[in-house]
Amino acid sequence: MTSLSAPLYIVTGVLLVAGAAKVLRPSATATALRALRIPSPMNSTRLLGVSEIALSIAAVALGAPILWAGIAAAYGAFTLFILWALNGNEDVASCGCFGHDDTPPTPGHAAFNAAAAAIAALAVFDPVRLGDFDGSILEGLLAVALILTGIALSIGALTTLPRTLALARGTAAPSVPTFSLENSSTTSRGHS
């Protein structure tokens, strides 16, 4: 396992999860693509998700330079998409990457995608393959736990963090209905 392995597996895992989200909930991605005037029927969005899943699994399993180049190209395209959404005149409420309608494109998302593209591009010249791991079972389990944690934190930084910051700035409404005893008692008294 090289020093490139963990970051590479993290960005590949994020791509795999994003692909699964597009397959299961394609409407958010389709809406984002339509907002930028990119034709995107639901089946095309699902096909994009399936290709992300297949590319992720094949790259990790086989480690072929061409597959890492595909991951780099995918993240490069996603970087351009986010930058287009950020700089365009169209109002794109969600990038749709993870199947949520309330995940806005952010500069941080563009930076993550660009960094992921660079990490995958490095693997073209120094291929990483799952079968190359030569540690003990305990080291392997620890590596898997750390990689899964990295994937979860990355997805949280791309989805939950922007929503939380928007709520803190007061630029977004909470997605969960709020309840107040004050509002409840005023309503029951008939607004006297």
C-alpha positions in Angstrom: 0.0 0.0 0.0 1.5 3.3 -1.0 0.9 6.7 0.5 -1.5 7.4 -2.4 -3.7 4.4 -1.6 -5.9 5.8 1.2 -6.7 9.2 -0.4 -7.3 7.4 -3.7 -9.7 4.9 -2.1 -11.5 7.7 -0.3 -12.2 9.7 -3.5 -13.1 6.5 -5.3 -15.5 5.6 -2.5 -17.1 9.0 -2.7 -17.6 8.5 -6.4 -19.2 5.1 -5.7 -21.6 6.5 -3.2 -22.5 9.4 -5.5 -23.1 6.9 -8.3 -25.4 4.8 -6.0 -27.3 8.0 -5.1 -27.9 8.8 -8.8 -29.2 5.4 -9.4 -31.5 5.4 -6.4 -32.6 9.1 -6.5 -31.9 10.5 -10.0 -34.3 13.5 -9.8 -31.9 15.8 -8.0 -29.1 15.3 -10.6 -31.5 15.5 -13.5 -32.9 18.8 -12.1 -29.4 20.2 -11.7 -28.5 19.3 -15.2 -31.7 20.8 -16.6 -31.0 24.1 -14.7 -27.8 24.4 -16.7 -29.7 23.5 -19.9 -28.1 20.0 -20.2 -30.6 17.5 -21.4 -30.9 14.8 -18.8 -33.7 12.3 -18.8 -33.9 10.1 -15.7 -32.5 7.1 -17.5 -29.3 9.1 -18.5 -28.8 10.1 -14.9 -29.2 6.5 -13.8 -26.7 5.4 -16.5 -24.3 8.0 -15.2 -24.7 6.6 -11.7 -24.1 3.0 -12.9 -21.0 4.1 -14.8 -19.6 5.8 -11.7 -20.2 2.6 -9.7 -18.7 0.4 -12.3 -15.7 2.7 -12.8 -15.0 2.9 -9.1 -15.2 -0.9 -8.5 -13.1 -1.7 -11.6 -10.4 0.9 -10.7 -10.0 -0.4 -7.1 -10.1 -4.1 -8.2 -7.9 -3.9 -11.2 -5.8 -0.7 -10.7 -5.3 -0.2 -14.4 -3.9 3.3 -15.3 -6.7 3.8 -17.8 -9.3 3.3 -15.1 -7.6 5.8 -12.8 -7.5 8.2 -15.8 -11.3 7.6 -16.1 -11.7 8.5 -12.4 -9.6 11.6 -12.9 -11.7 12.6 -16.0 -14.9 12.1 -14.1 -13.8 14.3 -11.3 -12.5 16.8 -13.8 -15.9 17.0 -15.5 -17.6 17.3 -12.1 -15.2 20.2 -11.2 -16.2 22.0 -14.4 -19.9 21.3 -13.7 -19.7 22.9 -10.2 -17.7 25.9 -11.5 -20.3 26.3 -14.3 -23.1 26.2 -11.7 -21.3 28.7 -9.5 -20.5 31.1 -12.2 -23.5 30.8 -14.4 -26.6 33.0 -14.5 -28.8 30.0 -13.7 -29.8 29.4 -10.1 -28.8 25.8 -9.3 -30.1 25.0 -5.9 -28.5 21.6 -5.7 -25.6 19.9 -7.6 -27.6 16.6 -7.3 -24.4 14.6 -6.7 -25.7 12.7 -3.7 -29.4 12.6 -4.6 -30.4 15.5 -2.3 -32.4 18.5 -3.5 -30.7 20.8 -1.0 -27.0 20.3 -1.6 -25.9 23.6 -3.2 -22.8 23.7 -5.4 -20.0 25.4 -3.4 -16.4 26.5 -3.9 -15.4 23.8 -1.5 -17.2 21.1 -3.6 -15.3 22.4 -6.7 -12.0 22.2 -4.7 -12.7 18.7 -3.5 -13.5 17.6 -7.1 -10.3 19.2 -8.4 -8.2 17.6 -5.6 -9.9 14.2 -6.3 -9.1 14.6 -10.0 -5.4 15.3 -9.2 -5.2 12.3 -6.8 -6.6 10.0 -9.5 -4.3 11.5 -12.1 -1.3 10.6 -9.9 -2.5 7.0 -9.8 -2.2 6.9 -13.6 1.6 7.1 -13.2 1.8 5.1 -9.9 -1.1 2.6 -10.2 -2.7 1.4 -7.0 -4.5 -2.0 -6.9 -6.3 -3.6 -4.0 -4.4 -6.8 -4.5 -1.1 -5.0 -3.7 -1.9 -4.7 0.0 0.7 -6.6 1.9 -0.2 -5.9 5.5 -1.7 -8.0 8.3 -5.4 -8.6 8.6 -5.5 -6.2 11.6 -3.7 -3.5 9.4 -6.2 -4.2 6.6 -9.2 -3.8 8.9 -7.7 -0.5 10.3 -7.1 0.8 6.8 -10.7 -0.1 5.8 -12.1 1.6 8.9 -10.0 4.8 8.2 -11.0 4.8 4.5 -14.7 4.4 5.4 -14.3 7.3 7.9 -12.7 9.4 5.2 -15.5 8.7 2.8 -18.2 9.6 5.4 -16.4 12.8 6.4 -15.9 13.8 2.8 -19.6 13.2 1.9 -20.6 15.1 5.1 -18.3 18.0 4.1 -20.0 18.1 0.6 -23.6 17.7 1.8 -24.3 18.4 5.4 -21.8 21.2 6.0 -23.1 23.5 3.2 -26.7 23.1 4.5 -25.6 23.7 8.1 -23.7 26.8 7.1 -26.6 28.1 5.1 -28.9 27.6 8.1 -26.4 29.4 10.4 -26.2 32.3 7.9 -30.0 32.4 7.7 -30.0 31.8 4.0 -31.8 28.5 4.1 -34.9 27.3 5.8 -34.6 24.2 8.1 -35.5 21.0 6.3 -37.1 19.6 9.4 -40.3 21.2 10.7 -39.8 23.1 13.9 -42.2 23.1 16.8 -42.6 25.7 19.5 -44.8 25.6 22.6 -45.3 29.4 22.2 -46.8 29.0 18.7 -48.9 26.0 19.9 -50.5 27.9 22.8 -51.1 31.0 20.7 -52.9 28.9 18.2 -55.0 27.1 20.7 -56.2 30.5 22.2 -57.3 31.7 18.9 -54.8 34.6 18.7 -56.5 36.8 21.4 
